[in-house]
Amino acid sequence: MASRFGGIVRHGSAASEVVWHGRCENGACLEVAVRDESVMLRSSTTPDAILALSHAEWQAFLAQAKKGMFGKR
């Protein structure tokens, strides 16, 4: 399954090979980890579903987030 930024969704063992860093707000946690050529994202509620982005895709995501593209609606 492709993400809006062109990453891929992975399931499984990639999660156990990296150090995850998280941010929680109102009980919802987003975790981020860097592995080789990808930046991986996952939700603490579904840790086996991992969205992997290239570093360029991650930078594009951050730029859009800073502009408020992903704000609450």
Predicted model as a PDB file, atoms N, CA, C, CB and O in Angstrom, pLDDT in the B-factor column:
MODEL        1                                                                  
ATOM      1  N   MET A   1       0.845  -1.167   0.000  1.00 39.00           N  
ATOM      2  CA  MET A   1       0.000   0.000   0.000  1.00 39.00           C  
ATOM      3  C   MET A   1       0.893   1.234   0.000  1.00 39.00           C  
ATOM      4  CB  MET A   1      -0.963  -0.004   1.214  1.00 39.00           C  
ATOM      5  O   MET A   1       1.776   1.327   0.853  1.00 39.00           O  
ATOM      6  N   ALA A   2       0.714   2.158  -0.887  1.00 41.00           N  
ATOM      7  CA  ALA A   2       1.533   3.364  -0.973  1.00 41.00           C  
ATOM      8  C   ALA A   2       0.985   4.459  -0.079  1.00 41.00           C  
ATOM      9  CB  ALA A   2       1.611   3.856  -2.413  1.00 41.00           C  
ATOM     10  O   ALA A   2      -0.227   4.583   0.095  1.00 41.00           O  
ATOM     11  N   SER A   3       1.879   5.249   0.485  1.00 43.00           N  
ATOM     12  CA  SER A   3       1.462   6.394   1.278  1.00 43.00           C  
ATOM     13  C   SER A   3       1.333   7.609   0.370  1.00 43.00           C  
ATOM     14  CB  SER A   3       2.462   6.667   2.429  1.00 43.00           C  
ATOM     15  O   SER A   3       1.721   7.566  -0.798  1.00 43.00           O  
ATOM     16  N   ARG A   4       0.792   8.677   0.907  1.00 47.00           N  
ATOM     17  CA  ARG A   4       0.690   9.918   0.142  1.00 47.00           C  
ATOM     18  C   ARG A   4       2.067  10.397  -0.295  1.00 47.00           C  
ATOM     19  CB  ARG A   4      -0.010  11.003   0.967  1.00 47.00           C  
ATOM     20  O   ARG A   4       2.190  11.065  -1.321  1.00 47.00           O  
ATOM     21  N   PHE A   5       3.097  10.069   0.463  1.00 46.00           N  
ATOM     22  CA  PHE A   5       4.448  10.497   0.162  1.00 46.00           C  
ATOM     23  C   PHE A   5       5.250   9.431  -0.564  1.00 46.00           C  
ATOM     24  CB  PHE A   5       5.151  10.885   1.423  1.00 46.00           C  
ATOM     25  O   PHE A   5       6.450   9.603  -0.777  1.00 46.00           O  
ATOM     26  N   GLY A   6       4.616   8.344  -0.946  1.00 43.00           N  
ATOM     27  CA  GLY A   6       5.285   7.328  -1.749  1.00 43.00           C  
ATOM     28  C   GLY A   6       5.996   6.255  -0.960  1.00 43.00           C  
ATOM     29  O   GLY A   6       6.661   5.407  -1.553  1.00 43.00           O  
ATOM     30  N   GLY A   7       5.882   6.258   0.349  1.00 49.00           N  
ATOM     31  CA  GLY A   7       6.514   5.227   1.158  1.00 49.00           C  
ATOM     32  C   GLY A   7       5.748   3.923   1.049  1.00 49.00           C  
ATOM     33  O   GLY A   7       4.746   3.832   0.339  1.00 49.00           O  
ATOM     34  N   ILE A   8       6.219   2.940   1.741  1.00 48.00           N  
ATOM     35  CA  ILE A   8       5.550   1.639   1.731  1.00 48.00           C  
ATOM     36  C   ILE A   8       5.164   1.259   3.149  1.00 48.00           C  
ATOM     37  CB  ILE A   8       6.455   0.551   1.103  1.00 48.00           C  
ATOM     38  O   ILE A   8       5.782   1.717   4.111  1.00 48.00           O  
ATOM     39  N   VAL A   9       4.174   0.447   3.275  1.00 48.00           N  
ATOM     40  CA  VAL A   9       3.775  -0.050   4.581  1.00 48.00           C  
ATOM     41  C   VAL A   9       4.422  -1.404   4.778  1.00 48.00           C  
ATOM     42  CB  VAL A   9       2.224  -0.138   4.715  1.00 48.00           C  
ATOM     43  O   VAL A   9       4.316  -2.283   3.923  1.00 48.00           O  
ATOM     44  N   ARG A  10       5.085  -1.566   5.891  1.00 50.00           N  
ATOM     45  CA  ARG A  10       5.733  -2.835   6.215  1.00 50.00           C  
ATOM     46  C   ARG A  10       5.076  -3.406   7.453  1.00 50.00           C  
ATOM     47  CB  ARG A  10       7.263  -2.656   6.430  1.00 50.00           C  
ATOM     48  O   ARG A  10       4.529  -2.669   8.274  1.00 50.00           O  
ATOM     49  N   HIS A  11       5.131  -4.688   7.583  1.00 48.00           N  
ATOM     50  CA  HIS A  11       4.664  -5.360   8.785  1.00 48.00           C  
ATOM     51  C   HIS A  11       5.781  -6.256   9.273  1.00 48.00           C  
ATOM     52  CB  HIS A  11       3.358  -6.173   8.522  1.00 48.00           C  
ATOM     53  O   HIS A  11       6.473  -6.889   8.476  1.00 48.00           O  
ATOM     54  N   GLY A  12       5.959  -6.310  10.590  1.00 52.00           N  
ATOM     55  CA  GLY A  12       6.826  -7.344  11.121  1.00 52.00           C  
ATOM     56  C   GLY A  12       8.149  -6.930  11.684  1.00 52.00           C  
ATOM     57  O   GLY A  12       8.236  -5.961  12.438  1.00 52.00           O  
ATOM     58  N   SER A  13       9.199  -7.664  11.323  1.00 53.00           N  
ATOM     59  CA  SER A  13      10.467  -7.670  12.033  1.00 53.00           C  
ATOM     60  C   SER A  13      11.258  -6.376  11.984  1.00 53.00           C  
ATOM     61  CB  SER A  13      11.296  -8.737  11.504  1.00 53.00           C  
ATOM     62  O   SER A  13      12.123  -6.180  12.838  1.00 53.00           O  
ATOM     63  N   ALA A  14      11.017  -5.495  11.053  1.00 52.00           N  
ATOM     64  CA  ALA A  14      11.779  -4.250  10.989  1.00 52.00           C  
ATOM     65  C   ALA A  14      11.666  -3.473  12.297  1.00 52.00           C  
ATOM     66  CB  ALA A  14      11.294  -3.386   9.819  1.00 52.00           C  
ATOM     67  O   ALA A  14      12.593  -2.755  12.672  1.00 52.00           O  
ATOM     68  N   ALA A  15      10.547  -3.611  12.988  1.00 53.00           N  
ATOM     69  CA  ALA A  15      10.303  -2.871  14.223  1.00 53.00           C  
ATOM     70  C   ALA A  15      11.257  -3.275  15.339  1.00 53.00           C  
ATOM     71  CB  ALA A  15       8.878  -3.078  14.675  1.00 53.00           C  
ATOM     72  O   ALA A  15      11.580  -2.451  16.195  1.00 53.00           O  
ATOM     73  N   SER A  16      11.708  -4.505  15.348  1.00 60.00           N  
ATOM     74  CA  SER A  16      12.546  -4.975  16.449  1.00 60.00           C  
ATOM     75  C   SER A  16      14.011  -4.608  16.284  1.00 60.00           C  
ATOM     76  CB  SER A  16      12.420  -6.461  16.584  1.00 60.00           C  
ATOM     77  O   SER A  16      14.789  -4.793  17.220  1.00 60.00           O  
ATOM     78  N   GLU A  17      14.411  -4.103  15.148  1.00 73.00           N  
ATOM     79  CA  GLU A  17      15.820  -3.842  14.869  1.00 73.00           C  
ATOM     80  C   GLU A  17      16.228  -2.383  15.041  1.00 73.00           C  
ATOM     81  CB  GLU A  17      16.135  -4.276  13.481  1.00 73.00           C  
ATOM     82  O   GLU A  17      17.369  -2.031  14.741  1.00 73.00           O  
ATOM     83  N   VAL A  18      15.324  -1.523  15.518  1.00 83.00           N  
ATOM     84  CA  VAL A  18      15.616  -0.098  15.632  1.00 83.00           C  
ATOM     85  C   VAL A  18      15.177   0.428  16.995  1.00 83.00           C  
ATOM     86  CB  VAL A  18      14.922   0.688  14.507  1.00 83.00           C  
ATOM     87  O   VAL A  18      14.456  -0.241  17.734  1.00 83.00           O  
ATOM     88  N   VAL A  19      15.629   1.644  17.310  1.00 87.00           N  
ATOM     89  CA  VAL A  19      15.201   2.332  18.525  1.00 87.00           C  
ATOM     90  C   VAL A  19      14.103   3.315  18.138  1.00 87.00           C  
ATOM     91  CB  VAL A  19      16.404   3.065  19.229  1.00 87.00           C  
ATOM     92  O   VAL A  19      14.304   4.181  17.286  1.00 87.00           O  
ATOM     93  N   TRP A  20      12.945   3.174  18.768  1.00 87.00           N  
ATOM     94  CA  TRP A  20      11.796   4.022  18.477  1.00 87.00           C  
ATOM     95  C   TRP A  20      11.765   5.206  19.432  1.00 87.00           C  
ATOM     96  CB  TRP A  20      10.487   3.218  18.573  1.00 87.00           C  
ATOM     97  O   TRP A  20      12.054   5.063  20.620  1.00 87.00           O  
ATOM     98  N   HIS A  21      11.412   6.380  18.908  1.00 88.00           N  
ATOM     99  CA  HIS A  21      11.262   7.603  19.696  1.00 88.00           C  
ATOM    100  C   HIS A  21       9.821   8.042  19.541  1.00 88.00           C  
ATOM    101  CB  HIS A  21      12.268   8.735  19.238  1.00 88.00           C  
ATOM    102  O   HIS A  21       9.312   8.131  18.423  1.00 88.00           O  
ATOM    103  N   GLY A  22       9.157   8.317  20.655  1.00 87.00           N  
ATOM    104  CA  GLY A  22       7.732   8.606  20.575  1.00 87.00           C  
ATOM    105  C   GLY A  22       7.324   9.954  21.108  1.00 87.00           C  
ATOM    106  O   GLY A  22       8.040  10.587  21.884  1.00 87.00           O  
ATOM    107  N   ARG A  23       6.157  10.379  20.674  1.00 85.00           N  
ATOM    108  CA  ARG A  23       5.500  11.594  21.137  1.00 85.00           C  
ATOM    109  C   ARG A  23       4.038  11.238  21.342  1.00 85.00           C  
ATOM    110  CB  ARG A  23       5.676  12.792  20.118  1.00 85.00           C  
ATOM    111  O   ARG A  23       3.384  10.734  20.429  1.00 85.00           O  
ATOM    112  N   CYS A  24       3.520  11.500  22.545  1.00 84.00           N  
ATOM    113  CA  CYS A  24       2.132  11.162  22.859  1.00 84.00           C  
ATOM    114  C   CYS A  24       1.336  12.430  23.162  1.00 84.00           C  
ATOM    115  CB  CYS A  24       2.066  10.186  24.056  1.00 84.00           C  
ATOM    116  O   CYS A  24       1.830  13.372  23.781  1.00 84.00           O  
ATOM    117  N   GLU A  25       0.098  12.416  22.707  1.00 79.00           N  
ATOM    118  CA  GLU A  25      -0.821  13.508  22.991  1.00 79.00           C  
ATOM    119  C   GLU A  25      -2.215  12.918  23.113  1.00 79.00           C  
ATOM    120  CB  GLU A  25      -0.763  14.613  21.883  1.00 79.00           C  
ATOM    121  O   GLU A  25      -2.701  12.268  22.187  1.00 79.00           O  
ATOM    122  N   ASN A  26      -2.852  13.140  24.237  1.00 80.00           N  
ATOM    123  CA  ASN A  26      -4.203  12.635  24.487  1.00 80.00           C  
ATOM    124  C   ASN A  26      -4.306  11.122  24.298  1.00 80.00           C  
ATOM    125  CB  ASN A  26      -5.189  13.329  23.570  1.00 80.00           C  
ATOM    126  O   ASN A  26      -5.317  10.622  23.805  1.00 80.00           O  
ATOM    127  N   GLY A  27      -3.264  10.399  24.691  1.00 76.00           N  
ATOM    128  CA  GLY A  27      -3.286   8.942  24.602  1.00 76.00           C  
ATOM    129  C   GLY A  27      -2.894   8.368  23.259  1.00 76.00           C  
ATOM    130  O   GLY A  27      -2.744   7.153  23.132  1.00 76.00           O  
ATOM    131  N   ALA A  28      -2.724   9.213  22.248  1.00 77.00           N  
ATOM    132  CA  ALA A  28      -2.304   8.742  20.926  1.00 77.00           C  
ATOM    133  C   ALA A  28      -0.800   8.984  20.786  1.00 77.00           C  
ATOM    134  CB  ALA A  28      -3.103   9.467  19.780  1.00 77.00           C  
ATOM    135  O   ALA A  28      -0.324  10.099  20.994  1.00 77.00           O  
ATOM    136  N   CYS A  29      -0.068   7.946  20.436  1.00 86.00           N  
ATOM    137  CA  CYS A  29       1.388   8.060  20.333  1.00 86.00           C  
ATOM    138  C   CYS A  29       1.861   7.774  18.911  1.00 86.00           C  
ATOM    139  CB  CYS A  29       2.072   7.100  21.318  1.00 86.00           C  
ATOM    140  O   CYS A  29       1.431   6.806  18.282  1.00 86.00           O  
ATOM    141  N   LEU A  30       2.744   8.623  18.419  1.00 87.00           N  
ATOM    142  CA  LEU A  30       3.408   8.413  17.144  1.00 87.00           C  
ATOM    143  C   LEU A  30       4.862   8.132  17.450  1.00 87.00           C  
ATOM    144  CB  LEU A  30       3.247   9.644  16.185  1.00 87.00           C  
ATOM    145  O   LEU A  30       5.494   8.872  18.203  1.00 87.00           O  
ATOM    146  N   GLU A  31       5.399   7.068  16.875  1.00 91.00           N  
ATOM    147  CA  GLU A  31       6.779   6.693  17.110  1.00 91.00           C  
ATOM    148  C   GLU A  31       7.551   6.758  15.795  1.00 91.00           C  
ATOM    149  CB  GLU A  31       6.866   5.281  17.733  1.00 91.00           C  
ATOM    150  O   GLU A  31       7.028   6.413  14.736  1.00 91.00           O  
ATOM    151  N   VAL A  32       8.807   7.208  15.882  1.00 92.00           N  
ATOM    152  CA  VAL A  32       9.665   7.387  14.715  1.00 92.00           C  
ATOM    153  C   VAL A  32      10.990   6.685  14.963  1.00 92.00           C  
ATOM    154  CB  VAL A  32       9.888   8.893  14.407  1.00 92.00           C  
ATOM    155  O   VAL A  32      11.514   6.713  16.076  1.00 92.00           O  
ATOM    156  N   ALA A  33      11.530   6.059  13.932  1.00 92.00           N  
ATOM    157  CA  ALA A  33      12.843   5.421  14.011  1.00 92.00           C  
ATOM    158  C   ALA A  33      13.544   5.568  12.664  1.00 92.00           C  
ATOM    159  CB  ALA A  33      12.715   3.916  14.412  1.00 92.00           C  
ATOM    160  O   ALA A  33      12.901   5.648  11.618  1.00 92.00           O  
ATOM    161  N   VAL A  34      14.875   5.602  12.711  1.00 91.00           N  
ATOM    162  CA  VAL A  34      15.670   5.689  11.475  1.00 91.00           C  
ATOM    163  C   VAL A  34      16.385   4.359  11.293  1.00 91.00           C  
ATOM    164  CB  VAL A  34      16.703   6.888  11.525  1.00 91.00           C  
ATOM    165  O   VAL A  34      16.996   3.828  12.221  1.00 91.00           O  
ATOM    166  N   ARG A  35      16.294   3.833  10.073  1.00 85.00           N  
ATOM    167  CA  ARG A  35      16.957   2.556   9.746  1.00 85.00           C  
ATOM    168  C   ARG A  35      17.514   2.646   8.327  1.00 85.00           C  
ATOM    169  CB  ARG A  35      15.958   1.340   9.878  1.00 85.00           C  
ATOM    170  O   ARG A  35      16.757   2.807   7.369  1.00 85.00           O  
ATOM    171  N   ASP A  36      18.796   2.546   8.196  1.00 83.00           N  
ATOM    172  CA  ASP A  36      19.458   2.589   6.886  1.00 83.00           C  
ATOM    173  C   ASP A  36      18.976   3.786   6.076  1.00 83.00           C  
ATOM    174  CB  ASP A  36      19.201   1.287   6.107  1.00 83.00           C  
ATOM    175  O   ASP A  36      19.188   4.930   6.479  1.00 83.00           O  
ATOM    176  N   GLU A  37      18.334   3.537   4.943  1.00 85.00           N  
ATOM    177  CA  GLU A  37      17.891   4.627   4.081  1.00 85.00           C  
ATOM    178  C   GLU A  37      16.447   5.041   4.314  1.00 85.00           C  
ATOM    179  CB  GLU A  37      18.065   4.237   2.654  1.00 85.00           C  
ATOM    180  O   GLU A  37      15.874   5.735   3.474  1.00 85.00           O  
ATOM    181  N   SER A  38      15.835   4.637   5.431  1.00 90.00           N  
ATOM    182  CA  SER A  38      14.438   4.993   5.634  1.00 90.00           C  
ATOM    183  C   SER A  38      14.183   5.549   7.028  1.00 90.00           C  
ATOM    184  CB  SER A  38      13.560   3.791   5.396  1.00 90.00           C  
ATOM    185  O   SER A  38      14.912   5.278   7.981  1.00 90.00           O  
ATOM    186  N   VAL A  39      13.128   6.330   7.103  1.00 93.00           N  
ATOM    187  CA  VAL A  39      12.592   6.818   8.360  1.00 93.00           C  
ATOM    188  C   VAL A  39      11.262   6.098   8.521  1.00 93.00           C  
ATOM    189  CB  VAL A  39      12.432   8.408   8.383  1.00 93.00           C  
ATOM    190  O   VAL A  39      10.411   6.152   7.634  1.00 93.00           O  
ATOM    191  N   MET A  40      11.082   5.424   9.650  1.00 92.00           N  
ATOM    192  CA  MET A  40       9.883   4.620   9.836  1.00 92.00           C  
ATOM    193  C   MET A  40       8.971   5.263  10.869  1.00 92.00           C  
ATOM    194  CB  MET A  40      10.249   3.193  10.262  1.00 92.00           C  
ATOM    195  O   MET A  40       9.433   5.817  11.866  1.00 92.00           O  
ATOM    196  N   LEU A  41       7.673   5.184  10.617  1.00 91.00           N  
ATOM    197  CA  LEU A  41       6.656   5.716  11.509  1.00 91.00           C  
ATOM    198  C   LEU A  41       5.706   4.598  11.892  1.00 91.00           C  
ATOM    199  CB  LEU A  41       5.892   6.890  10.852  1.00 91.00           C  
ATOM    200  O   LEU A  41       5.427   3.705  11.091  1.00 91.00           O  
ATOM    201  N   ARG A  42       5.209   4.650  13.123  1.00 90.00           N  
ATOM    202  CA  ARG A  42       4.183   3.705  13.534  1.00 90.00           C  
ATOM    203  C   ARG A  42       3.367   4.332  14.664  1.00 90.00           C  
ATOM    204  CB  ARG A  42       4.815   2.349  13.981  1.00 90.00           C  
ATOM    205  O   ARG A  42       3.803   5.276  15.323  1.00 90.00           O  
ATOM    206  N   SER A  43       2.206   3.795  14.863  1.00 89.00           N  
ATOM    207  CA  SER A  43       1.343   4.185  15.972  1.00 89.00           C  
ATOM    208  C   SER A  43       1.591   3.208  17.110  1.00 89.00           C  
ATOM    209  CB  SER A  43      -0.171   4.203  15.551  1.00 89.00           C  
ATOM    210  O   SER A  43       1.812   2.019  16.881  1.00 89.00           O  
ATOM    211  N   SER A  44       1.553   3.710  18.325  1.00 84.00           N  
ATOM    212  CA  SER A  44       1.750   2.808  19.462  1.00 84.00           C  
ATOM    213  C   SER A  44       0.599   1.814  19.596  1.00 84.00           C  
ATOM    214  CB  SER A  44       1.897   3.611  20.755  1.00 84.00           C  
ATOM    215  O   SER A  44       0.750   0.771  20.232  1.00 84.00           O  
ATOM    216  N   THR A  45      -0.542   2.131  19.003  1.00 85.00           N  
ATOM    217  CA  THR A  45      -1.688   1.219  19.080  1.00 85.00           C  
ATOM    218  C   THR A  45      -1.609   0.087  18.066  1.00 85.00           C  
ATOM    219  CB  THR A  45      -2.970   1.986  18.874  1.00 85.00           C  
ATOM    220  O   THR A  45      -2.230  -0.957  18.264  1.00 85.00           O  
ATOM    221  N   THR A  46      -0.852   0.273  16.975  1.00 86.00           N  
ATOM    222  CA  THR A  46      -0.650  -0.775  15.965  1.00 86.00           C  
ATOM    223  C   THR A  46       0.832  -0.828  15.594  1.00 86.00           C  
ATOM    224  CB  THR A  46      -1.533  -0.512  14.692  1.00 86.00           C  
ATOM    225  O   THR A  46       1.196  -0.472  14.473  1.00 86.00           O  
ATOM    226  N   PRO A  47       1.690  -1.264  16.512  1.00 85.00           N  
ATOM    227  CA  PRO A  47       3.134  -1.193  16.284  1.00 85.00           C  
ATOM    228  C   PRO A  47       3.669  -2.080  15.170  1.00 85.00           C  
ATOM    229  CB  PRO A  47       3.829  -1.540  17.525  1.00 85.00           C  
ATOM    230  O   PRO A  47       4.795  -1.867  14.721  1.00 85.00           O  
ATOM    231  N   ASP A  48       2.910  -3.060  14.708  1.00 85.00           N  
ATOM    232  CA  ASP A  48       3.391  -3.908  13.625  1.00 85.00           C  
ATOM    233  C   ASP A  48       3.135  -3.325  12.244  1.00 85.00           C  
ATOM    234  CB  ASP A  48       2.752  -5.255  13.719  1.00 85.00           C  
ATOM    235  O   ASP A  48       3.666  -3.833  11.257  1.00 85.00           O  
ATOM    236  N   ALA A  49       2.338  -2.276  12.155  1.00 88.00           N  
ATOM    237  CA  ALA A  49       2.086  -1.604  10.873  1.00 88.00           C  
ATOM    238  C   ALA A  49       3.027  -0.411  10.790  1.00 88.00           C  
ATOM    239  CB  ALA A  49       0.575  -1.152  10.733  1.00 88.00           C  
ATOM    240  O   ALA A  49       2.858   0.572  11.512  1.00 88.00           O  
ATOM    241  N   ILE A  50       4.016  -0.499   9.912  1.00 89.00           N  
ATOM    242  CA  ILE A  50       5.078   0.507   9.835  1.00 89.00           C  
ATOM    243  C   ILE A  50       5.053   1.195   8.475  1.00 89.00           C  
ATOM    244  CB  ILE A  50       6.461  -0.137  10.087  1.00 89.00           C  
ATOM    245  O   ILE A  50       5.026   0.539   7.433  1.00 89.00           O  
ATOM    246  N   LEU A  51       5.063   2.501   8.499  1.00 90.00           N  
ATOM    247  CA  LEU A  51       5.153   3.292   7.278  1.00 90.00           C  
ATOM    248  C   LEU A  51       6.613   3.681   7.099  1.00 90.00           C  
ATOM    249  CB  LEU A  51       4.221   4.561   7.333  1.00 90.00           C  
ATOM    250  O   LEU A  51       7.174   4.362   7.957  1.00 90.00           O  
ATOM    251  N   ALA A  52       7.235   3.267   6.011  1.00 91.00           N  
ATOM    252  CA  ALA A  52       8.641   3.571   5.753  1.00 91.00           C  
ATOM    253  C   ALA A  52       8.739   4.639   4.671  1.00 91.00           C  
ATOM    254  CB  ALA A  52       9.417   2.294   5.334  1.00 91.00           C  
ATOM    255  O   ALA A  52       8.190   4.486   3.580  1.00 91.00           O  
ATOM    256  N   LEU A  53       9.443   5.721   4.988  1.00 93.00           N  
ATOM    257  CA  LEU A  53       9.655   6.824   4.055  1.00 93.00           C  
ATOM    258  C   LEU A  53      11.144   6.970   3.774  1.00 93.00           C  
ATOM    259  CB  LEU A  53       9.071   8.147   4.615  1.00 93.00           C  
ATOM    260  O   LEU A  53      11.976   6.691   4.636  1.00 93.00           O  
ATOM    261  N   SER A  54      11.472   7.407   2.572  1.00 93.00           N  
ATOM    262  CA  SER A  54      12.869   7.747   2.292  1.00 93.00           C  
ATOM    263  C   SER A  54      13.179   9.037   3.065  1.00 93.00           C  
ATOM    264  CB  SER A  54      13.132   7.923   0.727  1.00 93.00           C  
ATOM    265  O   SER A  54      12.266   9.708   3.547  1.00 93.00           O  
ATOM    266  N   HIS A  55      14.454   9.376   3.179  1.00 93.00           N  
ATOM    267  CA  HIS A  55      14.810  10.613   3.876  1.00 93.00           C  
ATOM    268  C   HIS A  55      14.230  11.835   3.158  1.00 93.00           C  
ATOM    269  CB  HIS A  55      16.340  10.741   3.989  1.00 93.00           C  
ATOM    270  O   HIS A  55      13.817  12.796   3.806  1.00 93.00           O  
ATOM    271  N   ALA A  56      14.199  11.799   1.838  1.00 94.00           N  
ATOM    272  CA  ALA A  56      13.607  12.910   1.074  1.00 94.00           C  
ATOM    273  C   ALA A  56      12.106  13.015   1.341  1.00 94.00           C  
ATOM    274  CB  ALA A  56      13.862  12.723  -0.441  1.00 94.00           C  
ATOM    275  O   ALA A  56      11.579  14.116   1.498  1.00 94.00           O  
ATOM    276  N   GLU A  57      11.421  11.881   1.394  1.00 93.00           N  
ATOM    277  CA  GLU A  57       9.986  11.885   1.696  1.00 93.00           C  
ATOM    278  C   GLU A  57       9.736  12.386   3.114  1.00 93.00           C  
ATOM    279  CB  GLU A  57       9.391  10.474   1.520  1.00 93.00           C  
ATOM    280  O   GLU A  57       8.777  13.121   3.352  1.00 93.00           O  
ATOM    281  N   TRP A  58      10.603  11.989   4.068  1.00 92.00           N  
ATOM    282  CA  TRP A  58      10.477  12.454   5.449  1.00 92.00           C  
ATOM    283  C   TRP A  58      10.631  13.973   5.521  1.00 92.00           C  
ATOM    284  CB  TRP A  58      11.525  11.768   6.348  1.00 92.00           C  
ATOM    285  O   TRP A  58       9.874  14.645   6.220  1.00 92.00           O  
ATOM    286  N   GLN A  59      11.614  14.510   4.796  1.00 94.00           N  
ATOM    287  CA  GLN A  59      11.814  15.959   4.786  1.00 94.00           C  
ATOM    288  C   GLN A  59      10.599  16.672   4.187  1.00 94.00           C  
ATOM    289  CB  GLN A  59      13.086  16.319   3.995  1.00 94.00           C  
ATOM    290  O   GLN A  59      10.192  17.724   4.680  1.00 94.00           O  
ATOM    291  N   ALA A  60      10.024  16.107   3.132  1.00 93.00           N  
ATOM    292  CA  ALA A  60       8.813  16.691   2.526  1.00 93.00           C  
ATOM    293  C   ALA A  60       7.649  16.642   3.511  1.00 93.00           C  
ATOM    294  CB  ALA A  60       8.438  15.943   1.219  1.00 93.00           C  
ATOM    295  O   ALA A  60       6.886  17.602   3.619  1.00 93.00           O  
ATOM    296  N   PHE A  61       7.509  15.529   4.228  1.00 89.00           N  
ATOM    297  CA  PHE A  61       6.463  15.395   5.234  1.00 89.00           C  
ATOM    298  C   PHE A  61       6.631  16.453   6.322  1.00 89.00           C  
ATOM    299  CB  PHE A  61       6.482  13.984   5.848  1.00 89.00           C  
ATOM    300  O   PHE A  61       5.665  17.122   6.688  1.00 89.00           O  
ATOM    301  N   LEU A  62       7.851  16.609   6.841  1.00 90.00           N  
ATOM    302  CA  LEU A  62       8.096  17.599   7.886  1.00 90.00           C  
ATOM    303  C   LEU A  62       7.800  19.014   7.407  1.00 90.00           C  
ATOM    304  CB  LEU A  62       9.533  17.508   8.366  1.00 90.00           C  
ATOM    305  O   LEU A  62       7.216  19.811   8.141  1.00 90.00           O  
ATOM    306  N   ALA A  63       8.199  19.326   6.183  1.00 93.00           N  
ATOM    307  CA  ALA A  63       7.944  20.660   5.638  1.00 93.00           C  
ATOM    308  C   ALA A  63       6.446  20.937   5.569  1.00 93.00           C  
ATOM    309  CB  ALA A  63       8.574  20.802   4.244  1.00 93.00           C  
ATOM    310  O   ALA A  63       6.002  22.031   5.919  1.00 93.00           O  
ATOM    311  N   GLN A  64       5.672  19.964   5.125  1.00 91.00           N  
ATOM    312  CA  GLN A  64       4.224  20.133   5.048  1.00 91.00           C  
ATOM    313  C   GLN A  64       3.601  20.225   6.446  1.00 91.00           C  
ATOM    314  CB  GLN A  64       3.597  18.972   4.265  1.00 91.00           C  
ATOM    315  O   GLN A  64       2.666  20.997   6.658  1.00 91.00           O  
ATOM    316  N   ALA A  65       4.108  19.451   7.382  1.00 87.00           N  
ATOM    317  CA  ALA A  65       3.588  19.504   8.749  1.00 87.00           C  
ATOM    318  C   ALA A  65       3.843  20.874   9.380  1.00 87.00           C  
ATOM    319  CB  ALA A  65       4.226  18.398   9.607  1.00 87.00           C  
ATOM    320  O   ALA A  65       2.986  21.408  10.084  1.00 87.00           O  
ATOM    321  N   LYS A  66       5.025  21.439   9.124  1.00 90.00           N  
ATOM    322  CA  LYS A  66       5.346  22.766   9.660  1.00 90.00           C  
ATOM    323  C   LYS A  66       4.433  23.845   9.080  1.00 90.00           C  
ATOM    324  CB  LYS A  66       6.808  23.114   9.370  1.00 90.00           C  
ATOM    325  O   LYS A  66       4.191  24.868   9.720  1.00 90.00           O  
ATOM    326  N   LYS A  67       3.929  23.615   7.871  1.00 91.00           N  
ATOM    327  CA  LYS A  67       3.006  24.557   7.232  1.00 91.00           C  
ATOM    328  C   LYS A  67       1.570  24.355   7.722  1.00 91.00           C  
ATOM    329  CB  LYS A  67       3.065  24.403   5.706  1.00 91.00           C  
ATOM    330  O   LYS A  67       0.672  25.111   7.351  1.00 91.00           O  
ATOM    331  N   GLY A  68       1.356  23.340   8.550  1.00 87.00           N  
ATOM    332  CA  GLY A  68       0.022  23.080   9.084  1.00 87.00           C  
ATOM    333  C   GLY A  68      -0.855  22.206   8.231  1.00 87.00           C  
ATOM    334  O   GLY A  68      -2.063  22.139   8.461  1.00 87.00           O  
ATOM    335  N   MET A  69      -0.291  21.535   7.255  1.00 85.00           N  
ATOM    336  CA  MET A  69      -1.070  20.720   6.339  1.00 85.00           C  
ATOM    337  C   MET A  69      -1.835  19.607   7.060  1.00 85.00           C  
ATOM    338  CB  MET A  69      -0.163  20.123   5.286  1.00 85.00           C  
ATOM    339  O   MET A  69      -2.899  19.195   6.598  1.00 85.00           O  
ATOM    340  N   PHE A  70      -1.314  19.124   8.168  1.00 77.00           N  
ATOM    341  CA  PHE A  70      -1.923  17.982   8.852  1.00 77.00           C  
ATOM    342  C   PHE A  70      -2.641  18.398  10.134  1.00 77.00           C  
ATOM    343  CB  PHE A  70      -0.862  16.940   9.172  1.00 77.00           C  
ATOM    344  O   PHE A  70      -2.821  17.577  11.034  1.00 77.00           O  
ATOM    345  N   GLY A  71      -3.051  19.658  10.228  1.00 71.00           N  
ATOM    346  CA  GLY A  71      -3.727  20.157  11.417  1.00 71.00           C  
ATOM    347  C   GLY A  71      -5.073  19.506  11.632  1.00 71.00           C  
ATOM    348  O   GLY A  71      -5.634  18.873  10.738  1.00 71.00           O  
ATOM    349  N   LYS A  72      -5.580  19.680  12.849  1.00 66.00           N  
ATOM    350  CA  LYS A  72      -6.888  19.119  13.197  1.00 66.00           C  
ATOM    351  C   LYS A  72      -7.970  19.794  12.373  1.00 66.00           C  
ATOM    352  CB  LYS A  72      -7.179  19.284  14.708  1.00 66.00           C  
ATOM    353  O   LYS A  72      -7.908  20.992  12.098  1.00 66.00           O  
ATOM    354  N   ARG A  73      -8.951  19.012  11.988  1.00 58.00           N  
ATOM    355  CA  ARG A  73     -10.060  19.547  11.190  1.00 58.00           C  
ATOM    356  C   ARG A  73     -11.337  19.441  11.957  1.00 58.00           C  
ATOM    357  CB  ARG A  73     -10.189  18.820   9.856  1.00 58.00           C  
ATOM    358  O   ARG A  73     -12.391  19.839  11.459  1.00 58.00           O  
TER     359      ARG A  73                                                      
ENDMDL                                                                          
END                                                                             
